[in-house]
């Protein structure tokens, strides 16, 4: 899925209607998930056993613990071990080598939705840390990259998001880090740099030159 700030992305209302994000259907969705897991031969999570590596920042450790806590409460026979690296260099090496079973991490939203999709989900994507590889994923992103008509491009990406949620599920998105800034009333140009485009701090460091005194 993509950040709702992109015009091609699911709107917030659509996201809130989906299993996993719809509070009104939460219990029913969890019951259905338990049935599907049992049908796959893993009743109560039995036989599901993996390590969850997290980047060294507290926020990624907290997300790993949230995943562990929620899944093991729902499926008490599931085994999820949290793997904490001793330092950032060790984590980076494991990530670049794809030496993990699951990972809690994300970085840098790009200003174009197709480039964001390629970065995160294309088999050749530079930030496809989980090694997601799917021919249809690649084909839709490649098609969108070459599409110049905005409406046609949006339709391709809506199809991509439909399949992301109902078929592929290459990752779990818990939330997007909020950012809040206080700017003096006589400063202009901040609106051109606001939005989810970049990891915390990058936007301010790289785009403050667009601001001006009113």
N, C-alpha and C positions, 0 to 999 in steps of 0.2 A: 504494500500500500504506500501511498505518497502523502505528504503533508497537505492538509486541506488548503493551504495558501496557494498551491498550484491550481490554476484554472482547469487543468485536465484531471485533477484528482477527485476522488469521492468527496462530496460535501460532508460536513460534520454530521448532518442528519442521517445520511446514508450509513456512515460508520456506526452511529449509535443504534442502528437497527440490526446490526450484524451479531451473530453468536460470538460471545466473548467480550462484546462491548455493550450489549443490550441488557441493562439492569432488570427490565421487566421480564425477560425470558431466561434469566441467569440459571435458576434451578433446573428448568426443563432442558436447557442446553447442556448443563453438566450431567444430567441423567442420560441424555442421548450420547454424550461422549463416553460415559462409562459403559454403555451397551456396545458401542463400537469397539472399545478397547477389549471387552470380554469376547466379542465375536472374532477378534483377531488373535485370540488365544492368550490374552494378558489380563485376565480378570483381576480387578483391584490393583492393576499395575504389575502383577507378578511377571518376572522375567525382563522387565525394563530396568536397566542398570547402566548408568553412564556418569561420567565426570563433567562438571560444568566449570570451565576455566573462566576467570574474570580478569579484566584489566585492573591495574592496581588502585585506581581512583575509587573512593568510597561509593560513589553512585553506582558503579558497575558491580561492586560487591553486594550492595543492597539489592540490586535487581536480581542477581543470582540467588540470593537468599529468599527473595519473594517467590521466584519460580520454584525453588526447592520446597518452600513452606506450603504453597498453594497446591502443588501437584501431589505431594506426599500426604496432605490432609485428605484430598479427594481419592487418592489411590494409595492406601497405606502399605502395599507390598512393593511399591516402586522404590528404587534405590538411586538417589542422586547425591553424589559427593561433590562438594564445593572445593575447587582447586585454586589455591591462592599462590601466585608466583611471588618470589622473594623481592623482586624489583621490576621496574618497567622494561629494562633491557631483556630480562628473561622472558617476560610476557611477549614482547615484540618479536623475539626469535621464534617462540612457539607459534605465534600467530602467522608470521611470514612463512614458516615451514608447514603450516596447516597441521600442526602437531597438537590436536585437541579433538575431543568428541563433540563438545558444544561450547559456545563462548558467549559471554555477556559483554558486549561492546558495540559501539557505533561511533561514527565521526563524520563531520563535514557534509552538510546538505548542499547540493549544487543548485545554481540559480535556474537551470533548465531541467524540466522534469524527465526528459528522455535521457539526458546525460546522467542524471541521478539514478535512473533505472539501470542503465548500462553499468555504471560504477558499482552498484550494489548487487545486481542480480544476473547480469550477462556472464556467460561462462568465461569470458576474457576480462571481466570487470576488475579493476584495480582494488576495489574494496569488497569483493565477493569473498569475505573471510571464511564463510561456511562451505565454499566450493560447490555452491548450487549450480547444477548443470542440467539444462532442459532445452531441447531443441525448439519447442514452441515458445519458450521464454525468449530465447535469442532471436527467433524469427519475428516476433511481435515488436521487440525493441529495434531491430534492424529496419523493419518496415516503418516504424514511427520516426526513426532518424532521417529517413529519406522523404518523409511526407511534408509538403509545404503548406497544404491547406489546413488551417487551424482546426476546423470542425472535424475533418477526417482524422487528423492526428489525435484529437480528443477521443474519438470513438475507438481507435486502436488501443489507447491507454485505458479506457474504461473496460474493454475486453480483457486487457492484461490484469487489471485489478480484480475483475470477477474471477479469473482463473487463479490468481494469487490467493484469494480467500477461500475458494470452494474446492480447489484441486491441489495446488502446489504447497502452500504454507511453508515456504523456505525458512521463515523465522517468526519469532513472536515479538510483536511490538507492544511494549508496556505503556509508554507515554513519550512525550517530547518535552525535553527540559525547557521550562519557561525562562524568559529573560526579561528583566525589568530595569529601565533606566530613567533617571530624572535629568531633564535637560532644561537649561535656562530658557525663558520665553523669548529671548532675542537671538536664539540660535536657529538658523534655517538649514534645510537639507537633510535633517536626520531621517525624515520620512523615506528618503531614497535608499537608506541603508537598513531600515527596519525589516524584520522578517526572519525566517529560519535559515537564512543562507550562510551557513558556516558554523563551526564549532564555537562554543562560548569564547568570546574575546577576539576571534579572528576578524569579525566584521568591524569592530571599533578600531583595531590596529591598522587595518588595510584601507578603510573607507572614510576615515575621519577627514580626509582632505576634501571631501564633498561638502562639508559643513561650512557655513558662512555666518557672519554676524548681520543681523537684520537692523 
